[in-house]
Amino acid sequence: MDNVPVNPELYRQVFEVDRRGAAILEQLLTMFSKGAVTNGENAVYKTYKNLGNQEVVQFIAGQINIANGNEPLPVEIPQD
């Protein structure tokens, strides 16, 4: 696919309306919504990794918010 924008309504249909998609989103949130790591030798690395993972899940949630007429979550979208 050629980086074509997807309508936020499609995210809502897949991840909120469809129970299968909602279950997948719930699992993604559980697995990838982790905060900062403050202990250990690799704390900074782990924190950056967690934040990167979290951006993907937040983007999906933000698209669902837009489709529902709410404000999106503040996530920076790379312009590459």
GUBAZA-33627 format. One record per atom (N, C-alpha, C, CB): residue in three letters; atom name; x, y, z. Coordinates in nm, 3 decimals. Atoms other than C-alpha are relative to their C-alpha. Last residue first. Glycine has a CB too. Layout:
BEGIN
<"Ala", "CA", <X, Y, Z>>
...
This chain:
BEGIN
<"Asp", "N", <-0.099, 0.061, 0.090>>
<"Asp", "CA", <0.865, 1.046, 0.620>>
<"Asp", "C", <-0.064, -0.050, -0.127>>
<"Asp", "CB", <0.071, -0.113, 0.068>>
<"Gln", "N", <0.026, -0.050, 0.134>>
<"Gln", "CA", <0.605, 1.277, 0.785>>
<"Gln", "C", <0.097, -0.057, -0.102>>
<"Gln", "CB", <0.006, 0.151, -0.001>>
<"Pro", "N", <-0.120, -0.030, 0.081>>
<"Pro", "CA", <0.599, 1.094, 1.118>>
<"Pro", "C", <-0.039, 0.040, -0.142>>
<"Pro", "CB", <0.094, -0.122, -0.004>>
<"Ile", "N", <-0.004, 0.091, 0.112>>
<"Ile", "CA", <0.267, 1.122, 1.305>>
<"Ile", "C", <0.121, 0.036, -0.086>>
<"Ile", "CB", <-0.133, 0.007, -0.083>>
<"Glu", "N", <-0.068, -0.055, 0.116>>
<"Glu", "CA", <0.298, 1.284, 1.647>>
<"Glu", "C", <0.007, -0.106, -0.109>>
<"Glu", "CB", <0.141, 0.050, 0.038>>
<"Val", "N", <-0.105, 0.089, 0.048>>
<"Val", "CA", <0.035, 1.157, 1.887>>
<"Val", "C", <0.062, 0.066, -0.122>>
<"Val", "CB", <-0.056, -0.143, -0.033>>
<"Pro", "N", <-0.116, -0.070, 0.056>>
<"Pro", "CA", <-0.193, 1.378, 2.098>>
<"Pro", "C", <0.114, -0.095, -0.035>>
<"Pro", "CB", <0.049, 0.106, 0.098>>
<"Leu", "N", <-0.107, -0.003, -0.100>>
<"Leu", "CA", <-0.506, 1.165, 2.136>>
<"Leu", "C", <0.120, 0.070, -0.062>>
<"Leu", "CB", <0.038, -0.145, 0.047>>
<"Pro", "N", <-0.096, 0.111, 0.004>>
<"Pro", "CA", <-0.778, 1.260, 1.891>>
<"Pro", "C", <0.100, 0.012, 0.114>>
<"Pro", "CB", <0.074, -0.003, -0.135>>
<"Glu", "N", <-0.136, -0.043, 0.032>>
<"Glu", "CA", <-1.059, 1.494, 1.998>>
<"Glu", "C", <0.093, -0.121, -0.006>>
<"Glu", "CB", <0.052, 0.103, 0.105>>
<"Asn", "N", <-0.078, -0.051, -0.112>>
<"Asn", "CA", <-1.404, 1.343, 1.989>>
<"Asn", "C", <0.136, 0.045, -0.047>>
<"Asn", "CB", <0.013, -0.106, 0.110>>
<"Gly", "N", <0.024, -0.143, -0.016>>
<"Gly", "CA", <-1.656, 1.299, 1.707>>
<"Gly", "C", <0.073, 0.062, 0.116>>
<"Gly", "CB", <-0.144, 0.025, 0.015>>
<"Asn", "N", <0.110, -0.020, -0.096>>
<"Asn", "CA", <-1.675, 0.919, 1.736>>
<"Asn", "C", <-0.027, 0.147, 0.027>>
<"Asn", "CB", <0.032, -0.071, 0.130>>
<"Ala", "N", <0.121, 0.056, 0.060>>
<"Ala", "CA", <-1.466, 0.878, 1.419>>
<"Ala", "C", <-0.122, 0.018, 0.090>>
<"Ala", "CB", <0.019, -0.148, -0.030>>
<"Ile", "N", <0.040, -0.089, 0.110>>
<"Ile", "CA", <-1.204, 1.112, 1.568>>
<"Ile", "C", <-0.131, -0.048, -0.061>>
<"Ile", "CB", <0.110, 0.007, -0.108>>
<"Asn", "N", <0.054, -0.123, -0.060>>
<"Asn", "CA", <-1.192, 0.908, 1.891>>
<"Asn", "C", <-0.050, 0.095, -0.107>>
<"Asn", "CB", <0.105, 0.068, 0.086>>
<"Ile", "N", <0.134, 0.036, -0.049>>
<"Ile", "CA", <-1.148, 0.585, 1.692>>
<"Ile", "C", <-0.066, 0.123, 0.062>>
<"Ile", "CB", <0.008, -0.117, 0.103>>
<"Gln", "N", <0.084, 0.009, 0.119>>
<"Gln", "CA", <-0.856, 0.746, 1.508>>
<"Gln", "C", <-0.144, -0.037, 0.038>>
<"Gln", "CB", <0.057, -0.103, -0.099>>
<"Gly", "N", <0.027, -0.136, 0.047>>
<"Gly", "CA", <-0.705, 0.849, 1.841>>
<"Gly", "C", <-0.089, 0.000, -0.123>>
<"Gly", "CB", <0.129, 0.072, -0.030>>
<"Ala", "N", <0.102, -0.057, -0.088>>
<"Ala", "CA", <-0.737, 0.496, 1.978>>
<"Ala", "C", <-0.038, 0.140, -0.044>>
<"Ala", "CB", <0.049, 0.002, 0.145>>
<"Ile", "N", <0.125, 0.071, 0.027>>
<"Ile", "CA", <-0.546, 0.362, 1.677>>
<"Ile", "C", <-0.114, 0.058, 0.084>>
<"Ile", "CB", <0.015, -0.152, 0.029>>
<"Phe", "N", <0.046, -0.044, 0.131>>
<"Phe", "CA", <-0.278, 0.629, 1.717>>
<"Phe", "C", <-0.133, -0.066, -0.035>>
<"Phe", "CB", <0.104, -0.032, -0.107>>
<"Gln", "N", <0.063, -0.131, -0.016>>
<"Gln", "CA", <-0.254, 0.558, 2.089>>
<"Gln", "C", <-0.050, 0.055, -0.133>>
<"Gln", "CB", <0.098, 0.097, 0.063>>
<"Val", "N", <0.131, 0.023, -0.063>>
<"Val", "CA", <-0.188, 0.190, 2.018>>
<"Val", "C", <-0.074, 0.132, 0.018>>
<"Val", "CB", <0.016, -0.072, 0.136>>
<"Val", "N", <0.083, 0.072, 0.097>>
<"Val", "CA", <0.093, 0.276, 1.777>>
<"Val", "C", <-0.141, -0.018, 0.055>>
<"Val", "CB", <0.063, -0.137, -0.034>>
<"Glu", "N", <0.046, -0.092, 0.104>>
<"Glu", "CA", <0.240, 0.541, 2.006>>
<"Glu", "C", <-0.092, -0.068, -0.100>>
<"Glu", "CB", <0.118, 0.061, -0.072>>
<"Gln", "N", <0.122, -0.068, -0.046>>
<"Gln", "CA", <0.255, 0.295, 2.298>>
<"Gln", "C", <-0.056, 0.093, -0.108>>
<"Gln", "CB", <0.029, 0.079, 0.127>>
<"Asn", "N", <0.112, 0.094, 0.009>>
<"Asn", "CA", <0.506, 0.072, 2.122>>
<"Asn", "C", <-0.132, 0.068, 0.031>>
<"Asn", "CB", <0.021, -0.118, 0.097>>
<"Gly", "N", <0.021, 0.028, 0.142>>
<"Gly", "CA", <0.739, 0.366, 2.072>>
<"Gly", "C", <-0.116, -0.096, -0.021>>
<"Gly", "CB", <0.126, -0.058, -0.061>>
<"Leu", "N", <0.066, -0.117, 0.057>>
<"Leu", "CA", <0.694, 0.476, 2.433>>
<"Leu", "C", <-0.027, -0.019, -0.149>>
<"Leu", "CB", <0.085, 0.126, 0.022>>
<"Asn", "N", <0.139, -0.004, -0.045>>
<"Asn", "CA", <0.772, 0.127, 2.560>>
<"Asn", "C", <-0.077, 0.116, -0.063>>
<"Asn", "CB", <-0.005, 0.011, 0.152>>
<"Lys", "N", <0.069, 0.109, 0.069>>
<"Lys", "CA", <1.088, 0.107, 2.349>>
<"Lys", "C", <-0.148, 0.000, 0.038>>
<"Lys", "CB", <0.064, -0.136, 0.035>>
<"Tyr", "N", <0.018, -0.041, 0.139>>
<"Tyr", "CA", <1.202, 0.447, 2.473>>
<"Tyr", "C", <-0.076, -0.106, -0.080>>
<"Tyr", "CB", <0.136, 0.028, -0.066>>
<"Thr", "N", <0.099, -0.108, 0.002>>
<"Thr", "CA", <1.141, 0.340, 2.833>>
<"Thr", "C", <-0.026, 0.045, -0.143>>
<"Thr", "CB", <0.048, 0.119, 0.086>>
<"Lys", "N", <0.132, 0.062, -0.018>>
<"Lys", "CA", <1.324, 0.010, 2.782>>
<"Lys", "C", <-0.110, 0.105, -0.004>>
<"Lys", "CB", <-0.005, -0.076, 0.132>>
<"Tyr", "N", <0.032, 0.077, 0.121>>
<"Tyr", "CA", <1.628, 0.192, 2.642>>
<"Tyr", "C", <-0.141, -0.058, 0.010>>
<"Tyr", "CB", <0.102, -0.112, -0.022>>
<"Val", "N", <0.027, -0.100, 0.104>>
<"Val", "CA", <1.627, 0.441, 2.929>>
<"Val", "C", <-0.040, -0.071, -0.129>>
<"Val", "CB", <0.124, 0.091, -0.024>>
<"Ala", "N", <0.126, -0.070, -0.026>>
<"Ala", "CA", <1.593, 0.167, 3.193>>
<"Ala", "C", <-0.035, 0.098, -0.112>>
<"Ala", "CB", <0.008, 0.074, 0.132>>
<"Asn", "N", <0.053, -0.039, 0.130>>
<"Asn", "CA", <1.866, -0.056, 3.049>>
<"Asn", "C", <-0.130, 0.079, 0.011>>
<"Asn", "CB", <-0.023, -0.122, -0.085>>
<"Glu", "N", <-0.107, -0.045, 0.089>>
<"Glu", "CA", <2.078, -0.091, 3.363>>
<"Glu", "C", <-0.052, 0.054, -0.133>>
<"Glu", "CB", <0.094, -0.113, -0.025>>
<"Gly", "N", <-0.075, 0.094, 0.082>>
<"Gly", "CA", <1.791, -0.119, 3.599>>
<"Gly", "C", <0.094, 0.067, -0.098>>
<"Gly", "CB", <-0.094, -0.087, -0.073>>
<"Asn", "N", <-0.105, 0.079, -0.065>>
<"Asn", "CA", <1.519, 0.084, 3.756>>
<"Asn", "C", <0.073, -0.084, -0.103>>
<"Asn", "CB", <-0.059, -0.091, 0.110>>
<"Thr", "N", <-0.090, -0.084, -0.080>>
<"Thr", "CA", <1.306, 0.371, 3.627>>
<"Thr", "C", <0.114, -0.076, 0.065>>
<"Thr", "CB", <-0.078, 0.069, 0.107>>
<"Val", "N", <-0.073, 0.093, -0.085>>
<"Val", "CA", <1.112, 0.215, 3.341>>
<"Val", "C", <0.103, 0.082, 0.075>>
<"Val", "CB", <0.067, -0.116, -0.084>>
<"Ala", "N", <-0.146, -0.014, -0.015>>
<"Ala", "CA", <0.861, 0.457, 3.192>>
<"Ala", "C", <0.056, -0.107, 0.093>>
<"Ala", "CB", <0.035, 0.140, 0.052>>
<"Gly", "N", <-0.061, -0.129, -0.030>>
<"Gly", "CA", <0.512, 0.346, 3.108>>
<"Gly", "C", <0.151, -0.005, 0.007>>
<"Gly", "CB", <-0.053, 0.052, 0.127>>
<"Lys", "N", <-0.083, 0.006, -0.120>>
<"Lys", "CA", <0.360, 0.044, 2.941>>
<"Lys", "C", <0.072, 0.133, 0.015>>
<"Lys", "CB", <0.101, -0.118, -0.007>>
<"Ser", "N", <0.019, -0.127, -0.071>>
<"Ser", "CA", <0.074, 0.044, 2.694>>
<"Ser", "C", <0.072, -0.007, 0.134>>
<"Ser", "CB", <-0.152, 0.031, 0.022>>
<"Phe", "N", <-0.088, -0.107, 0.045>>
<"Phe", "CA", <0.200, -0.229, 2.459>>
<"Phe", "C", <-0.022, 0.135, 0.066>>
<"Phe", "CB", <-0.016, 0.016, -0.144>>
<"Met", "N", <-0.138, 0.036, 0.030>>
<"Met", "CA", <0.073, -0.565, 2.581>>
<"Met", "C", <0.092, 0.121, -0.019>>
<"Met", "CB", <0.003, -0.085, -0.124>>
<"Thr", "N", <-0.061, 0.071, -0.112>>
<"Thr", "CA", <-0.248, -0.467, 2.754>>
<"Thr", "C", <0.149, -0.024, -0.023>>
<"Thr", "CB", <-0.072, -0.133, 0.024>>
<"Leu", "N", <-0.011, -0.095, -0.112>>
<"Leu", "CA", <-0.342, -0.207, 2.493>>
<"Leu", "C", <0.070, -0.065, 0.119>>
<"Leu", "CB", <-0.140, 0.050, 0.041>>
<"Leu", "N", <-0.107, -0.094, 0.033>>
<"Leu", "CA", <-0.265, -0.453, 2.212>>
<"Leu", "C", <0.021, 0.101, 0.112>>
<"Leu", "CB", <-0.033, 0.074, -0.131>>
<"Gln", "N", <-0.126, 0.071, -0.018>>
<"Gln", "CA", <-0.481, -0.718, 2.382>>
<"Gln", "C", <0.119, 0.092, -0.031>>
<"Gln", "CB", <0.005, -0.125, -0.089>>
<"Glu", "N", <-0.018, 0.019, -0.144>>
<"Glu", "CA", <-0.771, -0.475, 2.415>>
<"Glu", "C", <0.132, -0.071, 0.029>>
<"Glu", "CB", <-0.118, -0.081, 0.059>>
<"Leu", "N", <-0.044, -0.128, -0.054>>
<"Leu", "CA", <-0.726, -0.375, 2.051>>
<"Leu", "C", <0.024, -0.011, 0.150>>
<"Leu", "CB", <-0.104, 0.109, -0.029>>
<"Ile", "N", <-0.139, -0.021, 0.042>>
<"Ile", "CA", <-0.744, -0.740, 1.946>>
<"Ile", "C", <0.053, 0.130, 0.058>>
<"Ile", "CB", <0.010, 0.002, -0.154>>
<"Ala", "N", <-0.082, 0.091, -0.079>>
<"Ala", "CA", <-1.059, -0.797, 2.152>>
<"Ala", "C", <0.147, 0.016, -0.035>>
<"Ala", "CB", <-0.045, -0.146, -0.022>>
<"Ala", "N", <-0.005, -0.055, -0.136>>
<"Ala", "CA", <-1.218, -0.486, 2.000>>
<"Ala", "C", <0.086, -0.088, 0.091>>
<"Ala", "CB", <-0.142, 0.014, 0.058>>
<"Gly", "N", <-0.096, -0.110, 0.001>>
<"Gly", "CA", <-1.126, -0.614, 1.655>>
<"Gly", "C", <0.015, 0.062, 0.137>>
<"Gly", "CB", <-0.042, 0.106, -0.101>>
<"Arg", "N", <-0.131, 0.062, 0.019>>
<"Arg", "CA", <-1.305, -0.942, 1.723>>
<"Arg", "C", <0.109, 0.107, 0.002>>
<"Arg", "CB", <0.005, -0.079, -0.134>>
<"Arg", "N", <-0.046, 0.055, -0.128>>
<"Arg", "CA", <-1.604, -0.758, 1.869>>
<"Arg", "C", <0.137, -0.065, -0.011>>
<"Arg", "CB", <-0.101, -0.102, 0.053>>
<"Asp", "N", <-0.022, 0.144, 0.016>>
<"Asp", "CA", <-1.643, -0.554, 1.550>>
<"Asp", "C", <0.060, -0.055, 0.129>>
<"Asp", "CB", <0.094, -0.030, -0.123>>
<"Val", "N", <0.128, 0.062, 0.032>>
<"Val", "CA", <-1.779, -0.212, 1.648>>
<"Val", "C", <0.014, -0.152, -0.010>>
<"Val", "CB", <-0.054, 0.057, -0.131>>
<"Glu", "N", <0.100, -0.030, -0.103>>
<"Glu", "CA", <-1.471, -0.082, 1.829>>
<"Glu", "C", <-0.131, -0.072, -0.027>>
<"Glu", "CB", <-0.024, 0.151, 0.007>>
<"Phe", "N", <-0.049, 0.016, -0.137>>
<"Phe", "CA", <-1.152, -0.194, 1.653>>
<"Phe", "C", <-0.102, 0.031, 0.110>>
<"Phe", "CB", <0.119, 0.087, 0.020>>
<"Val", "N", <-0.084, 0.118, -0.024>>
<"Val", "CA", <-1.264, -0.263, 1.296>>
<"Val", "C", <0.027, -0.022, 0.148>>
<"Val", "CB", <0.131, 0.014, -0.075>>
<"Gln", "N", <0.070, 0.122, 0.038>>
<"Gln", "CA", <-1.557, -0.022, 1.262>>
<"Gln", "C", <0.079, -0.125, 0.037>>
<"Gln", "CB", <-0.030, 0.000, -0.150>>
<"Arg", "N", <0.111, 0.019, -0.093>>
<"Arg", "CA", <-1.387, 0.255, 1.458>>
<"Arg", "C", <-0.073, -0.131, -0.030>>
<"Arg", "CB", <-0.099, 0.118, -0.007>>
<"Tyr", "N", <-0.058, 0.041, -0.129>>
<"Tyr", "CA", <-1.063, 0.216, 1.262>>
<"Tyr", "C", <-0.111, -0.028, 0.100>>
<"Tyr", "CB", <0.096, 0.109, 0.054>>
<"Leu", "N", <-0.042, 0.139, 0.017>>
<"Leu", "CA", <-1.266, 0.228, 0.939>>
<"Leu", "C", <0.064, -0.053, 0.127>>
<"Leu", "CB", <0.098, -0.012, -0.118>>
<"Glu", "N", <0.117, 0.085, -0.018>>
<"Glu", "CA", <-1.438, 0.545, 1.058>>
<"Glu", "C", <0.035, -0.148, -0.016>>
<"Glu", "CB", <-0.110, 0.039, -0.098>>
<"Pro", "N", <0.015, 0.040, -0.141>>
<"Pro", "CA", <-1.097, 0.709, 1.095>>
<"Pro", "C", <-0.119, -0.091, 0.026>>
<"Pro", "CB", <-0.012, 0.123, 0.086>>
<"Asn", "N", <0.106, -0.074, -0.068>>
<"Asn", "CA", <-1.065, 0.704, 0.713>>
<"Asn", "C", <-0.012, -0.047, 0.145>>
<"Asn", "CB", <-0.134, -0.016, -0.074>>
<"Val", "N", <0.119, 0.082, -0.025>>
<"Val", "CA", <-0.736, 0.551, 0.607>>
<"Val", "C", <-0.099, 0.084, 0.079>>
<"Val", "CB", <0.036, -0.132, 0.078>>
<"Pro", "N", <0.070, -0.020, -0.128>>
<"Pro", "CA", <-0.469, 0.773, 0.457>>
<"Pro", "C", <-0.126, -0.087, 0.008>>
<"Pro", "CB", <-0.037, 0.149, 0.017>>
<"Val", "N", <0.127, -0.068, 0.023>>
<"Val", "CA", <-0.284, 0.612, 0.165>>
<"Val", "C", <-0.070, 0.019, 0.133>>
<"Val", "CB", <-0.090, -0.079, -0.100>>
<"Asn", "N", <0.020, -0.099, -0.105>>
<"Asn", "CA", <0.075, 0.522, 0.254>>
<"Asn", "C", <-0.124, 0.085, -0.023>>
<"Asn", "CB", <0.123, 0.088, 0.011>>
<"Asp", "N", <-0.079, -0.121, 0.021>>
<"Asp", "CA", <0.120, 0.347, -0.081>>
<"Asp", "C", <-0.027, 0.109, 0.102>>
<"Asp", "CB", <-0.025, 0.053, -0.137>>
<"Met", "N", <0.085, -0.118, 0.000>>
<"Met", "CA", <0.000, 0.000, 0.000>>
<"Met", "C", <0.089, 0.124, 0.000>>
<"Met", "CB", <-0.096, 0.000, 0.123>>
